[in-house]
Amino acid sequence: MDDFDMGLLDDDTYKVNVLRQKMLGIAPVFMYRIPSAKANGVEYLADEWNLRKPLQQCSLRVERRGGILLVVFTFQKEGKPGSTLFALCKIDLESSGLPLEHWVKPCGDSSRYFAVRVTDEAGGREAVVGLGFRERDEAADFVQCLTNYQSAISRERLAKAEQMAYQ
């Protein structure tokens, strides 16, 4: 898959100094327009989305860069080579202080659908879009990838705390 302009994350110095780890790749996945924003504590329901008419069919790539987890959605334009960035979810558990559910929430009525907070770094805007997987196994792999990231960040925090205690 191509590299995309992801703001500071594609800075040449950052590329050299930060470990990049591809954690998951799945194609196709389906992106959906979500009717309205949900209040905190109210779960998303895939039945409320127009599942017969996805917004876009994409490829999904999950990549860790340092303490940040990127969920990258790309698609192919007809008649053009290469991939085009559709959406980007930048999860930062390390420095944001926000829980994982701020960025990715499972739907209450299906294990194959999620609400994902995507950002437009250039415009500074955020939106929540629906993400659907064709197979439950793919959705389970996605959840496991998020869990692995969350566990790794917790272990790194603990290691830093222990290191500071011994100094």
C-alpha positions as CSV (number, residue, x, y, z in Angstrom):
1,M,0.0,0.0,0.0
2,D,1.1,3.5,-0.7
3,D,2.3,5.9,2.0
4,F,0.1,9.0,2.5
5,D,0.6,12.5,3.7
6,M,-0.3,12.2,7.4
7,G,0.9,15.5,8.6
8,L,3.7,15.3,11.2
9,L,3.7,11.5,11.1
10,D,5.3,11.6,7.7
11,D,8.1,14.0,8.7
12,D,11.4,12.5,7.6
13,T,13.0,12.8,11.0
14,Y,10.0,11.1,12.5
15,K,10.2,8.3,10.0
16,V,13.8,7.6,11.0
17,N,13.4,7.9,14.8
18,V,10.1,6.1,15.3
19,L,9.3,2.4,14.8
20,R,6.6,1.7,12.2
21,Q,4.8,-1.6,12.8
22,K,2.1,-2.8,10.4
23,M,-0.4,-4.7,12.6
24,L,-3.3,-5.6,10.3
25,G,-4.5,-5.3,6.7
26,I,-8.0,-6.2,5.6
27,A,-9.8,-5.7,2.2
28,P,-12.5,-5.0,1.6
29,V,-14.2,-3.2,4.4
30,F,-17.2,-1.0,4.1
31,M,-17.6,2.6,5.3
32,Y,-21.0,4.0,6.2
33,R,-22.5,7.4,6.9
34,I,-23.9,7.5,10.4
35,P,-27.2,9.3,10.7
36,S,-26.4,11.5,13.8
37,A,-23.9,11.9,16.6
38,K,-24.7,9.8,19.7
39,A,-24.5,11.2,23.2
40,N,-22.0,9.6,25.6
41,G,-23.2,6.3,26.9
42,V,-25.6,5.7,24.0
43,E,-24.5,2.9,21.8
44,Y,-24.4,2.9,18.0
45,L,-26.7,0.5,16.1
46,A,-25.7,-0.8,12.7
47,D,-29.4,-1.3,11.9
48,E,-29.8,2.5,11.8
49,W,-27.2,2.8,9.0
50,N,-28.0,2.2,5.4
51,L,-26.1,-1.1,5.2
52,R,-27.2,-1.9,1.6
53,K,-25.6,1.3,0.4
54,P,-22.1,1.8,1.9
55,L,-20.4,5.2,1.5
56,Q,-17.3,3.6,0.2
57,Q,-15.6,0.2,-0.1
58,C,-12.1,0.5,1.2
59,S,-8.9,-1.3,2.3
60,L,-8.0,-1.1,6.0
61,R,-4.5,-0.9,7.3
62,V,-3.6,-0.7,11.0
63,E,-0.1,0.6,11.7
64,R,1.6,1.6,14.9
65,R,4.0,4.5,14.7
66,G,5.6,5.1,18.1
67,G,2.9,5.5,20.6
68,I,0.2,6.3,18.0
69,L,-2.0,3.7,16.2
70,L,-3.2,4.7,12.8
71,V,-6.2,3.1,11.2
72,V,-5.9,4.0,7.5
73,F,-8.8,3.6,5.0
74,T,-7.9,3.7,1.3
75,F,-9.8,3.1,-1.9
76,Q,-9.0,2.8,-5.6
77,K,-10.3,5.4,-8.0
78,E,-11.7,3.9,-11.2
79,G,-9.2,4.1,-14.0
80,K,-6.4,5.4,-11.8
81,P,-3.4,3.4,-10.4
82,G,-2.6,3.4,-6.7
83,S,-4.7,4.0,-3.6
84,T,-6.3,7.2,-2.4
85,L,-6.7,8.0,1.3
86,F,-10.4,7.9,2.3
87,A,-10.1,8.4,6.0
88,L,-7.6,8.3,8.9
89,C,-8.2,7.5,12.5
90,K,-5.2,8.5,14.7
91,I,-5.5,6.8,18.1
92,D,-3.2,8.2,20.8
93,L,-3.6,6.5,24.1
94,E,-0.1,7.5,25.2
95,S,-0.5,11.2,25.5
96,S,-4.2,12.0,25.1
97,G,-5.6,10.6,28.3
98,L,-8.7,9.5,26.4
99,P,-10.0,5.9,26.4
100,L,-9.9,3.7,23.2
101,E,-13.7,4.1,23.0
102,H,-13.2,7.7,22.1
103,W,-11.9,6.6,18.7
104,V,-13.5,3.2,18.1
105,K,-16.9,2.0,19.5
106,P,-18.4,-1.4,18.7
107,C,-22.0,-1.4,17.6
108,G,-24.5,-2.8,20.1
109,D,-26.4,-5.0,17.6
110,S,-23.5,-6.6,15.6
111,S,-20.0,-7.7,16.2
112,R,-19.0,-6.8,12.6
113,Y,-19.7,-3.1,12.8
114,F,-18.0,-0.2,14.6
115,A,-18.2,3.6,14.8
116,V,-14.8,5.1,14.1
117,R,-13.8,8.7,14.7
118,V,-11.7,10.0,11.8
119,T,-9.8,13.2,11.5
120,D,-8.9,15.6,8.8
121,E,-5.5,16.9,9.9
122,A,-5.4,19.7,7.4
123,G,-8.8,21.1,8.4
124,G,-8.7,20.0,12.0
125,R,-12.2,18.4,11.6
126,E,-13.5,15.2,13.1
127,A,-16.3,12.9,12.0
128,V,-17.7,9.6,13.1
129,V,-18.2,7.0,10.3
130,G,-19.4,3.5,10.3
131,L,-17.0,0.6,9.6
132,G,-18.3,-2.8,8.6
133,F,-16.5,-6.1,8.0
134,R,-17.7,-8.8,5.7
135,E,-16.7,-11.6,8.1
136,R,-16.8,-11.9,11.9
137,D,-13.3,-13.2,11.9
138,E,-12.0,-10.0,10.3
139,A,-13.9,-7.9,12.9
140,A,-12.4,-10.1,15.6
141,D,-8.9,-9.5,14.2
142,F,-9.5,-5.8,14.2
143,V,-10.6,-5.9,17.9
144,Q,-7.6,-8.0,18.8
145,C,-5.3,-5.5,17.1
146,L,-6.8,-2.7,19.2
147,T,-6.5,-4.8,22.3
148,N,-2.9,-5.5,21.6
149,Y,-2.1,-1.8,21.1
150,Q,-3.9,-1.0,24.4
151,S,-2.0,-3.6,26.3
152,A,1.3,-2.5,24.8
153,I,0.7,1.1,25.9
154,S,-0.2,-0.1,29.4
155,R,3.0,-2.2,29.6
156,E,5.1,0.7,28.4
157,R,3.5,3.1,31.0
158,L,4.2,0.5,33.7
159,A,7.9,0.1,32.5
160,K,8.4,3.9,32.5
161,A,6.9,4.2,36.0
162,E,9.2,1.4,37.3
163,Q,12.2,3.0,35.7
164,M,11.4,6.3,37.3
165,A,11.0,4.6,40.7
166,Y,14.5,3.2,40.5
167,Q,16.2,6.5,39.6
